[in-house]
Amino acid sequence: MMMQIFEYNGSAVVAMVGKNCFAIASDRRLGVQLQTIATDFQRISKIHDRVFLGLSGLATDAQTLYQRLVFRHKLYQLREERDMKPETFANLVSALLYEKRFGPYFCQPVIAGLGDEDKPFICTMDSIGAKELAKDFVVAGTASESLYGACESMFKEDMEPEELFETVSQALLSSVDRDCLSGWGGHVYVV
């Protein structure tokens, strides 16, 4: 059986919006094909207080991409003396991925953040930076098919943070149960 490079480590990442808040969640499994290597792997990173990044795909590329993005954000902070808005950060990620389109990072980023007046922003993109913006939820990783189904059935408009946490957690857990390349619980951040 031939496995795609994106499926090599396995992953599940989801971001969902609520009323002036968002949640981003991922599984904890790091594997090499069907063998589990670690059960405490961090796929979600905090860029600053209002922007989070989840990276599914090849773990080594995800870590490299994360380091380059942190570097670019720090340069932006020095130059502009403020943090990046989520939309700006999404443009940065997209440009950085497109720059490497002939030898891409095998990652599918999920970006979640709060913009002006606490308006939630979520988006995902493919490995060459083509953005997919959404008003409800975005998913990425090997469990994305089952995540779409779970999120589609559980999502409601204007959820409060507590209900959003519960919804995104249940969607993640029920989805990773249907994907043998992801699992071992999850990390959930609500902002």
N, C-alpha and C positions, 0 to 999 in steps of 0.2 A: 504494500500500500504506500503510495506516494503522499507525503504530507507537505502542505504549503508552509513556507517559512514563517508566515504569520501565526500558524497554529503550533509552532515548535514548542513554545513555552506555555501556551494556553492562557486565557484571561477572560475576565468579564468586567466591564466598566459601564456604569449608567449614571446619568445626571438628569435631575428632574426639578421643575420649578414649582414654587408655592406662592403664597401671598407675601410679597416683598422678601422672599427667601429662596434658597435653592439647596438641594442635597446632591452630593456626588458620592458614589459608592463603588467599591471594587471587591473582587474576591481576594483571597490570601495565598492561593496556591502558586508555586513556581515549579514547573515540571520540565523535563526533557522528553518530549513526546508523551508516552503514557506513564513514565516513571516520575513520581513526585520527589522533588529535591528539597523544597522548603515549604513550610505552612504558615509563614509570617511575612510574606513578601509585600512590600509597599508599592502599589501602583499609582497612588494619588499623592501629589506633592502640592504644598502651599507655596504659591509664588509671592503673594503678600496677603494681608488680612481679608481682602475681598475677591481674590482670584485663586482658583484651584485648578490643577491640571492632572488629568488621569491619562496614563499612557498604556494602551494595550498593544500586543504584538511581541516582537523579539525583545527580550529583556535587556540584552546588551545595548541594542540600539536605543531603547527607551531611556536607559541611564545616560548614554552619551548625549542624546537630544535634550534631556532635562538639564544637564550641565551647561550646554550651549545656551539654552533659554534663560537660565538663571544669570549667566554672564551678560547676555543681552539686556535683561531687565535691570541689572545693576548699573550698566552703562547708561540706560535710559534715566534711571533715578538720579545719577550724578549730573547728567546734562539738563534734565527738566526739573529737578528738585520736587518730584511728585511720583506717585505710583502710577503704573499703567492702568488705563480703563480696560475692562474685559474685551471690548471690541478691538482695541488697539493691540492687545496681547494676541488675540486670535489672528489678526493680520500679520503679526510678527511670526507666529508659528507657521502660518500658511506660506509666507515668503521664504522662511528658512527651509521648509520641506521642498518647496518648488525649486529652490536653488540647487538641491541635490537630486533632481528628478531622474537623472541618468544612472545614478547609483544611490537609490533612495534609502532613507531610514525605514526599516520595516516596522513602522509604528502606526497606530491609529489613535491620534490624540482626542481627548474629550476635555473641553474647556468650560468651566462654570464660574460665574462671577456676578457681583452686584455692581451695576453701573450707577449713573446719576439717579438721585431720588430713590435709591434701593430697588431699582428695576432689575430683576434677574435676567441674566444672559447665559444661554447655553449653546454650544455648538460642537460638532465633531468634524473630522476631515479624514480624507484618505491619505495614503503614504506620500502623495505628491502635493498635498496642501489644498485640495478642492474642498471648500467649506460646505457644510450642511447645517444650516441654522434651523432651530425649532423653537416653538412657543411652549411646548409641553415637556418632552423628554428626548434625550439622545442616548444611544447605546453603542458599544464597540466591543470587539473581542470574539472569541470562539463561541461564547454563549449568546451572541447577539440575536439570533433567531428567536430563542425562547425568551430573551429579555424583551423583545418587541411585543410578543404576545402577552407576557405578564404585565408590562407597563400599560399596554393598550387597555387591558381589562381593569386595572386598578387605579389608573390616573383620574383625578378630579381637579377641576379648576380651583384656584385660590385656597389651597390647603394651608393650614397653620403649621408651624415648624414641627410640632409633636406628631401630627397626622402624616406629614410629609416623611418624617423619619421612619415611621411604621410602614408606610406604603413602599418606600424605596427599599427598605430592608427585606420585606416580604417578597417583593418582585425579584430582588437579587437572589435570595435564598432559594426560591422556587425555581429559578432559571438555572442556577449552577447544578441543581440536582439532576437536570436533564442534559448536562454536558460533562463528559468524563475528563475534559482537559482543564476544567476550572472547578473551584470549590474551596473547601476548608474554611467556611465562614466568610466574613467580610469586614471591610472597614467602611464606615459611613461618616461623612462630614455634613453637618447642616449649618448653613450660614444665613 
